[in-house]
Amino acid sequence: MRESVALGVDIGGTKVAGGIVSLDGTVLFKTRLPMVGSGDAEAGFAAVKATIDAVLEAKPGVAQSLVGIGICSPGPLDPRTGVVINPPNVPCWRNFPLAAETQKAFGLPVRVDNDANAAALAETLWGAAQGYQNVFYATLGTGIGTGIVFANRIYYGRTGGAGEGGHVSIDYRGPMCACGKRGCIEALCSGPAIAQRARARLSEPAAPSSMLREVRGRNPVELTAEDVGEAFRAGDPLAREVLEQTADLLTVWLGNVVDLLEPDVIVIGGGAGELIGEFFNRIRERLPSWSINQRCGEIPLVKARYGADAGIAGAAALCRGQ
């Protein structure tokens, strides 16, 4: 008897990644093709279909073992209907029935959700949160996405709009977020926000010496969170200072999360999340100052299992049912 597997598809603004994932969460195969996000809806869907076809062609015997196709798509979207509403990163789709079109093309059950929700489910079923009932997941990258899982089920709220933790504000006078609010944690602690904090610190007269000055000297706007991370790992004091400030802001935010949800575990993923992982002890030490929950220190703060494969694994996890 063949092992049952799921096909996961991760759609971004420039690429579509697809892969085969076992029902214990192992990524068995993956590939990627370009995404056509700025053309018409048919061209965008053709890129998704081509990626699924590429997976099936590379693994010709797998079709008989598939339990379904899961898709991570940029939002906003409706996870209950599988309709992609109006994603800024994929402007070709407006109210596009992605789940229905994929099911029609391949004759398999299809689930569609955003990447943070899906990754939260994958981490709960197979990853760093395995064995926990109530999970808060955050991915820190170009933006900050979050997912909430209760008893192995994604929490969507009344209309499907719950779980937008990246747009919880901790400073109503803070920087403007792309969502239109001020002081969202995304505007303060995403990858671009880390880079902006470093650029601002470098411009101060009293700033310490830093290898980041060379990067900024070449082209200030090119300084990235990756540059900050590289400098931090090389022992750069300014980079450490910037990341410590970022960790302190995240602590305030996570204190609010604990007071509101009291999850069993907090899982942090994403590229910038890898950097912040170096400061988990700092966050743990300071969290009691930002939470009224006297037992907040008992909540594990852990790194996500899935890195670059979070989208594929998360999409496949959607096939486990909700």
Residue, then its C-alpha position, 0 to 999 in steps of 0.5 A: m500500500r502506498e503512503s498517503v501524501a499531500l501536494g503543497v503549493d506556495i504562491g508568492g509574487t514572483k514564484v510558485a513552489g510546489g512539493i510532495v509532503s508525507l502525512d508526518g510532515t516530511v517534505l519529500f520533493k519540491t520544485r519552483l517555477p516563476m509566477v505571472g502575477s501582473g498579467d490576467a487571471e488565467a496567466g496567473f492560474a496557468a503558473v500554478k497549474a504548471t507547477i502542480d503539473a511539474v510535481l506530478e510529472a517528476k513523481p509519476g506514481v504519486a497521483q494515486s496517493l494524493v489526499g488533496i492539494g493545499i495552496c498558500s496564497p497571498g491574501p486577502l482571501d476567504p479560506r472557507t470558499g478558497v476565493v482570493i480577493n485582492p492580493p497586492n502581490v498578485p494583482c492579476w487575481r480579483n475575487f478569483p476562485l482559486a480552490a474551485e479552479t484547481q479542483k476542476a483542473f485536477g479532480l482533487p480536494v483543494r484547500v486555500d489559506n494564507d501562509a501564516n495560518a498554514a505554517a501555524l498548522a504545520e508547526t502544530l501538526w508536525g513541527a515545533a508545536q507538536g503536542y500542544q493544543n493552543v498555539f500562537y505562531a508568528t513569521l517575521g520577514t518582509g512583513i509579520g504574519t501570525g496564525i492561531v491554532f486551537a485544538n489542531r484547528i486554525y482559528y478564523g474568527r467570525t468572517g475569516g479575518a482573525g489572526e492578523g497579529g502583525h497589525v496589532s499596534i503597540d504605539y498609536r503614535g508610532p510609524m505608519c504601517a502599510c495597513g494604514k494604522r500606526g505602531c503596528i508590530e509589522a511597522l516596528c519589527s519586520g525585516p524592513a523595519i530592522a533595516q530602517r532602525a539600523r539606518a537611523r542609528l547610523s545617522e546619529p552623531a553618537a552612534p558607535s563604530s560599525m561595519l554597517r557604515e561601509v554598506r550604508g556608504r555604498n548605498p544607504v537604501e540598500l542596507t537590509a536586515e540581512d546586513v544587520g544579521e551578518a554584522f551581528r554575527a561578526g560581533d558588531p555592537l550597533a547591529r546587536e543594539v538594533l536587534e536588542q531594541t527589536a527584541d524588546l518591542l517584540t516582548v511588549w507585543l508578546g506580552n499582549v498576546v499572552d494576556l489575550l490568548e495565553p497560548d500553550v506555546i509561542v513559535i517564531g519563524g521567518g528570516a527575521g525570526e531566525l535573527i530574533g531567535e538569538f534573543f529569545n532569552r532576553i525576551r523570556e527574561r523581560l516578558p513578565s514586565w509586559s504581562i499580567n499573567q504570573r505564569c507567562g514564564e512557563i510558556p515555551l518560546v521556540k523556533a519554527r521547524y520549517g524554514a524555507d519549506a514553511g509554505i509547502a509544508g503549511a499548504a500540505a497541512l491544510c489537507r489534513g482537514q479542519 
